[in-house]
């Protein structure tokens, strides 16, 4: 019932404030229309002016038993949606969200019509629209390889003079490999085979281009040549749904070759990428070499896929690790390190973890997963719910929001959460008759025997000889997955209970496994001491030389050809990469983290949190956990650059002022003198937003600023306007300035407040209920949300080059996160400058337990290795070296 109420809150706000726009902007209560808002880059490629959220939500309405609303929604889609817009969209996103949404809507529409009560008027209109859209996507496949272009113009296709697309050369593996379910379903529904043929051709090409020795695929591929552009491999962003669709294509279409391919890849994943409970990216040519030291949140789908495969133990382990991260941060950060610190702090309300929770509950029946689902629901209500829907998290450490509610939140999150708690009698149809696409759209399993226009010729064995003993040719039977021991799943989870907070996961390292009592593992950057002669000797062996600079720092330079062997050169490369990350991390930790401005008055009640830049002067909010709370007041003059003329309005309030015309410290002194208890500076650059600009911290004026004692925060124009709009509408607006958003119960301690703010399990009350003082009804305060770790990245975005400050502006801004400009890697040398001689960052726990070592040959596995006697042609060494340098350079630029 709670899930139904939450869905209604999100869906009704989209329909009321955003439709027919593609998405709802829940903080500003309006629709997001492409071209009318500041560009968010690739994220906007999902928007095509085709009422994306409504189409994506169609079959969710039926799953949640809202058949009347479904009937109305289908009529709206048929009447209002136009697919012939002159707009460039992502082929991948349009396929899974719009084509999948139309097909899912059609699937449940014909099911309802057959039942005889609803949709009696329906005559396949959604399927006709799906076919029209399918033909609009086909021009993207006009390549020699069969891999589609990443983008297509809905009206003009690709490479048309007016198309504004068709010049791209690369696409991600998931983008080209996540088409078969929707395209095959479209072919089976309509009898038009061309769609399934194109999707199969793309899958065949990716399979043929896999790295033959490791059986892994890279993240990015050239659509014309088939060359791997990014050669790192994992199960997260860029690859994830390619693996998912291989297994599900076998389930839906019954073609053995898809299962063979999936099992071949799965064997490689479990051999190289899976380091329980972690899933770490590796290089496809050197799969024993980790490509990064962090994981992205999209891999949270993988435990659910492992359940479909029937491999339950690692699914439980990875899921539990992810749950521990969620318990620490309330949500899964967009990326986090191997020692579970935040790497990228956003959380756009992704549903993948809820998906895996549902599948694990279905497989095990373990009520533990119902508790996990309850936690997800409570956190969504407590931290993401706002008056106009649910807002994505801008930063899980501060609890600040982004003006964003993606269509997948309605399409997937509520579907999986409802199904997790629903009994069979709560459903109006049997969910087991359908398979979920990656966007959780429903396709009926009876399609496997309909319009089979494609011959089931096994193409897999044309490329490789496979050992049949590796494959289970049946789907797993959940009744025999567990022994007759209800504690079995718990016994797998138990060792991981404290993995995030207290210790790193303990697993046998590859060095221990392969070498026994052989040579010591390579020197790690965090252990390096420039004054240790043994360390200097190891560096020399790895081809790394050390130069003492005049200012007391040391510079490290590596020449691969000077290493004692090719393996030592690889160790040196890894050491240099670790040193770069370590140096970068130390720089980040010297910066102030972002702060939070939380609107606590009616009707917001603490549910709108804005990302704010800190100041290098005034009260340090991280040392005042309660923060500063007060009503806001606009000062006169608005720029705050002279004596305040309305001190009676400002006294004991938080002063709002505009950026510009004088130093930040001068503004702070003027409002402090007028009696303000805090200040918020709002950017005067129209349309600026923390969504699209790197966060800044306000610097002092070069003089002593100890006289400034009030807290000062900086808001970009868009976030500042949210407060100004609230003043216009509600007059008295109260905010809380703090280091991170506070729990509602903490904010309203001692006040009678709407129950849904404290206990998200109670029935939601009227949003407009007034706060009233009532000592006889005091609420117990809940614990404050987990404190942000002290050594995490300050913000999730990096400023573009040259964006650190505006010289012409008298306000001095310091970037909270800057690129480490003194560090560079070139094909010839690797430089690490600026490393303190005796200092090395001590992470929360060491990573030795799960950092892979070099792969050993068969002849080395049982004997002590002579590291110096490796013989390898120079051309081979240089080729490997350049390949690794290229990969590491790509990692440096890598963005999710």
Secondary structure, DSSP 8 states (H G I E B T S, - for coil): -HHHHHHHHHHHHIIIIITTSSEEETTTTEEE-TTTS---GGGGGG--SS-HHHHHHHHHHHHTT-HHHHHHHHHHHHHH-----S-EEEHHHIIIIIIHHHHHHHHHHHHHHHHTSS-TT--SHHHHHHHHHHHHHHGGG-SSSS---SEEETTTBSS-TTT------EEEHHHHHS-HHHHHHHHHHH--THHHHHHHHHHHHHHHTSBTTTTB--SEEETTT--EEE-EE-SSTTTHHHHHHHHHHHHHH--HHHHHHHHHHHHHIIIIIEETTEE--EESSSTTSBS-SEEEGGGGGHHHHHHHHT-HHHHHHHHHHHHHHHHHHSS--SEEETTS-EEE--B----HHHHHHHHHHHHH--THHHHHHHHHHHHIIIIIEETTEE-EEEETTTTEEES-B-HHIIIIIHHHHHHHH--GGG-SS-GGGEEE-TT--EEEGGGGGS---S-----HHHH----GGG---S---GGGSS-S-TTHHHHHHHTTTTTTTT-------HHHHHHTTSS-----GGG--TT-HHHHHHHHHTTEEEEE-TTS-EEEEE-GGGSSSHHHHHHHHHHHHHHHHHHHHHHHHTS---EEEEE-STTTTT-EEEEEB-BSSS--GGG-TT-EEEEEEE-SSTT--S--S-HHHHTTSEEEEE--SS-HHHHHHHHHHTT-SEEEEE--STT--TTTS--EEE---SS--TT--SEEEEE-HHHHHHHHHHHHHHS--EEEEESS---HHHHTTTEE--HHHH-TTS----TT---EE-GGG------------TTS-S-S----TT-S--TTSSS-EEESS---TT-EE-SS-EEEEEE-SS-----SS-SGGG-------GGGTTS---GGG----HHHHHHHHHHHHHHHHHHHH---
